[in-house]
Amino acid sequence: MAVVKSGVKSGARFLGMAVLASALVACGGQRERPLDSYTAEEIFKQGELKLSSVRRPDEAIRYFQEVERLYPYSEFAKRALIMQAYAYHKAKKYEEARAASQRYLDFYPGDEDAPYALYLMALSYYDQIDDVGRDQGVTFQALTGMRDVIEQYPDSDYARSAMLKFELAFDHLAAKEMEIGRYYLKRGNYTAAINRFRSVVQDFQTTTHTAEALHRLVEAYLALGFTQEAQTAGAILGYNYQSSPFYDDSFRLLKGRGLNPEAVGDSWLRAVYRQMIKGEWL
């Protein structure tokens, strides 16, 4: 991406920038020259210096903003805008990072850094995802943003990273469903628990939580006396996750009731069995 090429992550080009820093900052008791007396490139490079060598993103933002204000139609103004978005993100000012990224996309939708701007918007949501006990609205925003990157710029440098983060965020949502389901299960609210585990099995099949969700369904259905549903959940678990300790636990539970893990009855789980095991989607 051009933002990296401009020097954000490269230290070598800043070795000689001490001269510029001393020119822009007051020294020896002299008054600091106003920024409008410098070129767009000089101000831009001072912002880079603050961002990369001094590691002060807040101070860097001011220089990039001044490039935009003083030289609005220059090439450096465009570069300064994407650097603002990067600096805001680095400072963990995620709302401001999204706003700057959106402005970049509005002004320069076809530019080479447009994929990065879109990725940065998604990343600003992704980096706000907290533990599974928090509200998951931000996670949905991150998923939407990463999907936009993948769909709009599939050949960009950011598509692979966006795909990985999409999968992690997707798994995060499944973890939230599991946490709530276990909460209900422990308190004997089996119907509410089943609804959560069902969501994982139907909507989050590709995540790491499906095996446990099926096992918890066996537990909940047995507690309610719905043996056919429990058997079918056990059958799906045994077919796809036979090496999982959750299958061993479910197998013992079923055998303890004189039941086998097999697809019986005509519940929603039987439909899942036909889809997942037999490939019958219609």
C-alpha positions in Angstrom: 0.0 0.0 0.0 1.2 3.5 -0.7 0.9 4.5 3.0 3.7 2.0 3.8 5.8 3.1 0.9 5.5 6.7 2.1 7.5 5.8 5.2 5.2 4.8 8.0 7.0 1.5 8.6 10.4 2.2 7.2 13.0 3.6 9.6 15.9 4.1 7.2 14.5 7.1 5.4 14.2 9.1 8.7 17.9 9.0 9.6 18.5 12.3 7.9 15.3 14.0 9.1 16.9 15.5 12.2 17.8 18.5 10.0 14.2 19.0 9.1 13.0 18.6 12.7 15.4 21.3 13.9 14.2 23.6 11.1 10.5 23.2 12.0 11.0 23.3 15.8 12.4 26.2 17.7 15.9 25.9 18.9 18.4 28.0 20.7 15.6 30.2 22.1 14.4 31.3 18.6 10.7 31.5 17.8 9.2 28.6 15.8 8.5 29.5 12.2 4.8 29.2 11.2 3.9 26.0 9.4 2.6 28.0 6.4 6.2 29.0 5.6 7.1 25.4 4.8 6.3 23.3 1.8 3.7 20.6 1.9 6.4 18.0 1.7 8.3 19.4 4.6 5.2 19.4 6.9 4.3 16.0 5.7 7.7 14.6 6.5 7.6 16.1 10.0 4.3 14.3 10.5 6.0 11.1 9.4 8.9 11.7 11.8 6.5 12.2 14.8 4.6 9.1 13.8 7.5 6.7 13.2 10.6 7.8 15.1 9.2 9.8 18.0 6.0 7.6 18.1 3.6 10.4 18.9 0.5 9.8 16.7 -1.4 12.7 18.2 1.3 15.2 17.3 1.6 13.6 13.8 -2.1 14.1 13.2 -1.7 17.8 13.6 1.0 18.0 10.8 -1.1 15.9 8.4 -4.1 18.1 9.1 -2.1 21.2 8.3 -0.9 19.7 5.0 -4.6 19.3 4.1 -5.5 22.8 5.2 -2.6 24.7 3.7 -2.2 22.6 0.5 -5.7 21.2 -0.2 -5.1 20.4 -3.9 -1.6 18.9 -3.6 -0.6 15.3 -3.9 0.6 15.6 -0.3 -2.9 16.5 0.8 -4.2 13.2 -0.4 -1.3 11.3 1.2 -1.8 13.3 4.4 -5.5 12.2 4.6 -4.7 8.5 4.5 -1.9 9.1 7.0 -4.4 10.8 9.3 -6.6 7.7 9.2 -3.6 5.6 10.0 -2.4 7.9 12.8 -5.9 8.0 14.4 -6.0 4.2 14.4 -2.6 4.0 15.9 -3.7 6.4 18.6 -6.8 4.2 19.2 -9.1 6.9 18.2 -11.2 4.6 16.2 -14.2 6.8 15.4 -11.9 9.5 14.0 -10.0 6.8 12.0 -13.2 5.7 10.4 -14.2 9.3 9.6 -10.8 10.0 8.0 -10.9 6.7 6.0 -14.4 7.5 4.8 -13.4 11.0 3.7 -10.5 9.4 1.7 -12.9 7.0 0.0 -15.3 9.9 -0.8 -12.5 12.0 -2.3 -10.4 9.4 -3.9 -12.5 6.2 -4.5 -10.3 5.0 -7.3 -6.9 5.6 -5.7 -4.4 2.9 -5.0 -4.9 3.4 -1.3 -8.7 3.0 -1.4 -8.4 -0.7 -0.4 -6.3 0.3 2.6 -8.8 3.0 3.6 -11.7 0.5 3.5 -9.6 -2.1 5.4 -8.7 0.5 8.0 -12.4 1.2 8.5 -13.1 -2.4 9.2 -10.0 -2.8 11.3 -11.1 0.1 13.5 -14.2 -2.0 14.4 -12.2 -5.2 14.7 -9.7 -3.8 17.2 -12.6 -2.8 19.4 -13.9 -6.3 19.8 -13.8 -7.1 23.5 -14.3 -10.3 25.4 -17.4 -12.4 24.6 -19.2 -11.0 27.6 -19.7 -7.6 25.9 -22.3 -6.4 23.4 -21.5 -7.8 19.9 -22.7 -4.8 17.8 -19.1 -3.9 17.1 -18.4 -7.5 16.0 -21.1 -7.3 13.4 -19.7 -4.0 12.1 -16.3 -5.6 11.8 -17.7 -8.6 9.9 -19.5 -6.3 7.5 -16.4 -4.2 7.0 -14.1 -7.2 6.4 -16.6 -8.6 4.0 -16.6 -5.4 2.0 -12.8 -5.5 1.7 -13.0 -9.1 0.5 -15.7 -8.5 -2.0 -14.6 -5.1 -3.4 -10.9 -5.8 -3.5 -10.4 -9.6 -3.6 -7.0 -9.2 -5.3 -5.6 -6.6 -2.9 -3.0 -7.1 -0.2 -5.7 -6.7 2.4 -8.1 -9.4 1.3 -6.3 -12.3 2.9 -5.9 -10.4 6.2 -9.6 -9.4 6.0 -10.6 -13.0 5.4 -8.7 -14.2 8.5 -10.1 -11.5 10.7 -13.6 -12.2 9.3 -13.3 -15.8 10.4 -12.0 -14.8 13.9 -14.9 -12.3 14.3 -17.4 -15.0 13.1 -16.0 -17.4 15.7 -16.3 -14.6 18.3 -20.0 -14.4 17.7 -20.4 -18.1 18.0 -18.5 -17.9 21.3 -21.0 -15.4 22.5 -23.9 -17.6 21.7 -22.2 -20.5 23.5 -21.6 -18.4 26.6 -25.3 -17.4 26.8 -26.4 -21.0 26.1 -24.3 -22.4 28.9 -25.6 -19.8 31.2 -29.2 -20.9 30.5 -28.3 -24.6 30.7 -26.7 -24.3 34.1 -29.9 -22.6 35.4 -32.2 -25.2 33.9 -33.7 -22.9 31.3 -33.4 -25.6 28.7 -35.5 -24.1 26.0 -33.6 -20.8 26.0 -30.3 -22.8 26.0 -31.4 -24.9 23.0 -32.2 -21.8 21.0 -28.6 -20.5 21.5 -27.0 -23.9 20.7 -29.3 -24.2 17.7 -28.0 -20.9 16.4 -24.4 -22.1 16.6 -25.2 -25.4 14.7 -27.3 -23.7 12.0 -25.6 -20.4 11.6 -22.0 -20.9 12.7 -21.2 -24.5 11.5 -17.7 -23.5 10.3 -16.6 -22.3 13.7 -14.7 -24.1 16.5 -17.8 -24.2 18.7 -20.1 -26.6 16.7 -19.0 -29.8 18.5 -19.7 -28.4 21.9 -23.0 -26.9 20.7 -24.2 -30.4 19.6 -23.1 -31.9 22.9 -25.0 -29.3 24.8 -28.0 -30.0 22.7 -27.8 -33.6 23.7 -27.7 -32.5 27.4 -30.6 -30.1 27.1 -32.9 -32.4 25.1 -32.3 -35.3 27.4 -33.1 -33.1 30.3 -36.4 -32.2 28.6 -37.1 -35.9 27.7 -36.8 -35.2 23.9 -34.8 -38.4 23.2 -35.1 -38.4 19.4 -33.6 -34.9 19.2 -30.8 -35.9 21.6 -30.0 -39.0 19.5 -29.9 -37.0 16.3 -27.6 -34.4 17.8 -25.4 -37.2 19.0 -25.4 -38.7 15.5 -24.3 -35.5 13.9 -21.6 -35.1 16.5 -20.4 -38.6 16.0 -20.2 -38.3 12.3 -18.3 -35.0 12.2 -16.5 -34.9 15.5 -16.0 -38.5 16.6 -12.5 -37.7 17.9 -13.8 -34.9 20.1 -14.2 -35.4 23.8 -17.6 -33.9 23.5 -18.7 -36.9 21.5 -17.4 -39.2 24.2 -19.5 -37.3 26.8 -22.6 -37.4 24.6 -22.1 -41.1 23.8 -22.0 -41.9 27.5 -25.1 -39.8 28.2 -27.1 -41.5 25.5 -25.9 -45.0 26.5 -26.8 -44.2 30.1 -30.4 -43.8 28.9 -30.3 -46.9 26.7 -30.1 -44.8 23.5 -27.9 -44.8 20.5 -26.6 -41.8 18.6 -28.7 -42.0 15.4 -30.8 -39.8 13.2 -34.4 -40.4 14.3 -37.6 -38.3 14.2 -38.3 -35.3 12.1 -37.0 -32.3 14.0 -34.8 -29.5 12.8 -31.8 -31.5 13.7 -32.9 -34.2 11.2 -32.8 -31.6 8.5 -29.3 -30.6 9.6 -28.3 -34.3 9.5 -29.6 -34.6 5.9 -27.7 -31.5 4.9 -24.4 -32.1 6.7 -24.1 -35.9 6.4 -26.0 -36.8 3.2 -25.7 -33.5 1.3 -29.4 -33.3 0.8 -30.0 -29.5 0.8 -33.5 -29.5 -0.7 
